[in-house]
Amino acid sequence: MANRWAILALLFAVRTCMGFQFQSVPAVAPLYLDTFAISVADIGLLIGLYHAPGFALAIPGGGLGRRYGDARVVTLALVIMLGGTLLMMFASAWSLQVAGRLLAGAGAVLLSVLMSKMVTDWFAGREIATAMGIFVNSWPFGIAIGLLLFPIIAGHGGLLWVNAAVAVAIAASLLALVAFYRPPAALDAAPSTASGWPRGHALRAVIVAGFVWGFFNAGLGVIFGFGPLMLTQRGWSLAAASGATSIVLWLVAVTTPIGGLLADRSGRHVTVLVATATLLALGLLAAAHTAAPLVAFAALGLIAGLPAGPIMSLPSRVLLPNTRTMGMAIFFTTFFVIQAAGPWIAGRAAAATGTVSTTFDLGAVFLVIGMALVAVFLRLADAAHAKAPVIVAA
């Protein structure tokens, strides 16, 4: 595989299993409530635990990638994700469900950091926002598949079969990666032991960019994290609620690459980012209080994916080739801080107010915070004097 678009298709397929695994909890949240006698706040905790290992593992994961090679560490990540799913599959105690979710999340952290860097290696200085828009689309694509399949699978075999389906998907991704991935010829194939840390304004800019990505995903995440639960609270069946929520993700699968393409073609990445994220925040507020949630969810799907590519292209503005691995590790460390805390905070808010709709209101707040941080990033990026040619500030 020497064609960068073929490589992107492979990485997209492999990363789809991460979204699929993540959604194995929220898509069947009512079953978890009944099986383990837990609260909505506990569901929010279990959802957020998938990203919690990012606090400790993102930066060491970047170091492992530099030392042993990206593909090797991603292979290890998939093995760890598989182990976490198998633990949840056979565990009957809530504490072991938590442990399995954490283990699965540890693998997902390594996979996120290094696969994003792999895409950057293939597309830096080219169609980076478009490529990132397609790549990050693998996350909602996997979630959408889970939303459709997990309620059906659970209806036949309960949580056991849900986790078995996840295990099969991860195993298939592992085999595909080992069989087909190759690094770009332009890169030295030998793993590097150099530190490769971004410094000064570039370091601070990457940290802020990670928070932007984190708050965006925390806002987007309430849709598929709490959407099914919100609709079942309004009297919908689990299958109908998951199907309605999946509409958002299927539409996101179309609009996410479009957002990256618009940014690359227009050169106005920040304008596309801020305008579409603002529309998403307004859409979340509408979906929380409308009497026609199906229409609101469809509208969300048309908007939700557009900011993703421009946001994920931000690190390439300040990272040089020798700082990409550790820079992306730092980026994801700050991202995981927000992504892990967001569902727990949203779950607590829903428990306090007695309505899951509160999570959508909070999601809009998350988006507003993220957009405010874009201005901070731009100032730091300008000071770093490391602008990539594909990024033009609006």
N, C-alpha and C positions, 0 to 999 in steps of 0.2 A: 504494500500500500504506500505509494509515493504521492498520490494526489491528496491535497489538503482537505478537499471536500469529502472524499471518501473516509479520511481519518475522522473528520468531524461527524460524519454519519455513525461511525463506529463508537466514538466517545459518547455521542448522544444516546445510542442504544444502551450502552453499558450504564450510563448515569440514570437512565429511566428507572432502573431497579431501585434506586435510592428513594425517589418519590413514591414508588409503589410500596416500599417497605414503610416509609413514614406514614402513609395513609392507612396502614393496616390497623391503627388505633382509632383515629377520629371517624373513619367510615363505619365502624361498628361500635361506636361509643356506647349506645344503649345496652349492648351485650356486656360490655365491661362493667357498666353500672350494676347490672343485675347479677353477673357472675361473681364479682368480688365485693359487692355491697359497699361501693365507694360513692363519692360525691362528684359534682361537676368540677370542683376545684382539683380533685385528684386526677380527673381526666386531663385537665389543662396541664397539670404537673407531668403526667406521663407523656403527653404530646411534646412538651418542651424539653424533656430529658433527652430526646433524640439529638438535640444540639448542645446539650450541656457539656459533653467532653471537649468541645471546642475550646473551652477556657484553658485547658491544660495541654491539649494535644496538637493544636494547629501549628504552632511554631516548632515543636519537636518533629512534627510530621514533615514540615518543610526541610528541616535538617536531614531527616532520613532520606527524603527524595534527592537531595544534593549528594548524599554519600553513596546511596545504593541504586539510584536511578528511579525516575518517576514511575515507570511501568511496574517495576518490582514492588514498590510500596503500594501502588493501587491494587495489585493482585493480593497483597497481604490484607488490604482494607476490605476487599470483598470477602475474604475468608473470615475476617472478624465479624462482618455484618451477617454472614451466614451463621456463625456461632451464636450471635445474639438472638436471631430468629428461632433457632433450634431450642434455645433455653426457654423462650417464651412459649414455644409450641408445646413443650412437655411439662412446664411448671404449673403447679396448682396454687401456689402461694403468691399473694400480692407482692411480697418483697422480692421474689424471684422474677416476677414480671418487670419490676423496676430495674433489677439487675440486668435482665436481658435487653431491655430498652437502652440502658446505658451502654452496654457492650456493642449493640448494633450501631448506636450513635457514634461510638469511638471509631468504628470502621468508616462510617459516613464522613466524619471529619477529615480523615486522611484522604478519602476519595475526592471530596470537594476541593481541598486545597491543591492537590497535585493535578487533578484533571483540568482545573481552570488554568493552571500554569501550562499544561500541555497544549491547550487550545491557543493560549497566547503565543507560545513558541511557533505555532504553525501560521498564525494570522497577524502578528504584530507588524504594523506598518502597511497592512493591506486592508481587508474588509473586517476590521476587528469588532466593531459594534454589531455588524450583521452576524458575524460568526458567533459572538457571545450571545446575541439575541436568540439564535437557533439553539446554541448549547444549553443555555439556562432553561430553555423551553422543555428540556427533558424532565425537569422537576415537576412542573404542572402536568405534563403528559403522563408521567407515571402515576401521579395523584389521581388524574381523571380516570385512568384505567382501573385504579383501585376503587374509586367511588362507584363505578359501574359493577365491577366484579365481586367485591368483597361482600356486599349484602346478599348476593345470590349464593356465593360460596358458603357464607355463614348459615344461610337457610338450610343448606344440605348437611353441613358438617361442623357448624359452630366455629369457635375460635381456633380449634385445632386445624381445620382445613384452611382457614385464612392464612395462618402462619406457614402451612405446607406450601401454599401457592407462592408465598414470598420466597421461601427457600429455593424452589425450583427456578424462579426468575433470577435470583442472585447467582445460582450455580451456572445457569446458561450465560450470564454476563461474564462470569469469570472465564469460562472456556473461550468465549469470543475474543476477549481481550488478549489472552495468552496466544491465541492462534493468529491474530491479525494485526496487532498494533506494532508500529515501528516509529521511532523518533524522526524528526525532520533531519535531512542530510546536512543542513547548514549548521546544526548544533554538534558539538563534540559529544560523541556517544558515551565517552567515559564519564562516570559520575564525578562530580567535583566536591572537594572537601573544603573549598574556600568559603568564608562566612557569607559573603554576598548580601550584607545587610544594607538596606536603604538608610540614609542618614539625614539629619537636619530637617529642612522643610519637606523633603520628599517623604521621610518617615512619618511626619505628622499628617501629611496629606493622605497617605495610605490608611492611616488609622481613622481619619474622618470619613474617607470613602467607605470603609468597612461599616461604620455606623450608619451611613446613608443606605447602604445595601441592607443592613439589619433592620432599620425602621421600615423600609419599604416592604420587606418580606414579613415583618410582624403585622403590618397593616393588611397585606394580601393574605397572609396566613389565616386570619380570622374567618375568611370565607369558607375555605375547605376544612379548617380545624373545628369551627363551631357552626357552620351553615347547616349540616344535617341535624345537629342537635336543636338548633333554633327552630327549624321547620317541624321536627317531631314534637317540639313543645307546643307548636300551634296546631297539632292534630294530624300532621302528615304521617304516613307510614315510613318506616326506615328506608325501604327501597325507593319510594317516591322522593323522599328528602334527599337521598344520595344522588339520585338521577338528576334532580333539579340543580343541585350544587355542581354536579359534573359538567353541566352546560357551561359554567364559567370557565372550567379548565379546558374544555374542548375549544372554546373560542379563544382562550389565551394561547393555545397551540398555534392558532393562525395569526394572532395579532403581535405576538412577541417578536418574531422575525421582522415583521413590518416596522415595528418601532426602531429596530436596529438599522434597517434599510433606510428609513426616513432620516435618521440621524447622520448616517454616512453620506447619503446623497445630498442632503441640504447643507451639511457642515455645521448645523446648529444643534449640537447635541444637548446642550443645557436647556434650550427652549423646548425641545421635544420632551425632555425629562420632566421638567417642572410643570409644564402645561398638562401633560397626561397624568402625572401623579396627583395634581390638584383635582382633576376630573374624577379620578379614582376615589379620592377622599369624599367628595360630594356624593358619589355613587354609593359608598358604604353607608353614609347617613341616610340616604333614601331607602336603601334595602332594609335597614333596621326598622323603619317605621311605615313602610308601604303596605297596602292591603293586597298588592299584586306582586309577591316576591319573585315569581317566575320571570316576569318582565324585567324586574330590577336586576336579577341575577344575569339575565342575558345581556343587559346593558353593561354590567360590570365586566363580563367576559370580553366585550369589545374594547374596553379601556385598559384592563388590568395588566396585560402583557407589554404594552407599549414602552413603559419606562425601563424595562429590565436590561435590554441591550446597552442603551446609553449609560446606565449606572455601572454595569459590569466592565465597560470600557474605560472607566475613570482611572483605575490603577495603571493602565498602559501609558497614561499621560506623564507619570512621574517615575516609572520603574524602567531601568535599563536591563538589558539581557542578563547581566550577572547578578542583578538584585531581584529578579522576578520570583524565584522560588520562595525566598524568605519574605519578600514583599507581599506576595499573595498569602503566605502563612499569617502575617500580621493582619492583613485585610480580613481574613476569615476569623481570626481570633476576636476582633471587635464585632464582626457580624454575629458570631455565635453568642456573644454576651447578650445581645438584644434578642436574638432569635430564640434562645432558651428561656429568657425571662418573659418575653411577650405573651406566650400562651398561658403561663402560670398567672400573670397579672390579669389577663383577660378572664380566665376562669374564676379567679377570686372576685373580680368585679361582678361577674354574672351571679355568683353565689350570694354576694352581698345585696344585689338589687332584686334577685329572684327572677330575672329574665335574661336569656342568652342574647337577646338583641343588644344588650349593653356592650358585648364584645365588638360588634360592628361599629358602634360609636367610638370605642377606644381605638379601633383600627384606623379611623380617620385621624385621630390625634397623632398616632404613630407616624402617619404619612406626612403630616404637617411638620413635625419635628425633623424628619428626614430631609424634607425640602429646604428647611432653614439651614441645615448643615451643608447643603450644596454650595452656598455662598462662601462658607468657611473653607471648603475644599478648594474652590477656585482661587482664593487669595493665596493659599499655601502652595498650590500648583504653580502659580505665576512666580512666586518667590523661589521655587525650586529650580526654575530655568531648565525644565526637563519635559517639554511638551512633545508628545508624539504627533506626527503629522496627520493622524486620522482624527484628532480631536481639535475642534475649534470652539472656543467658548462663545456663547451667545451673549 
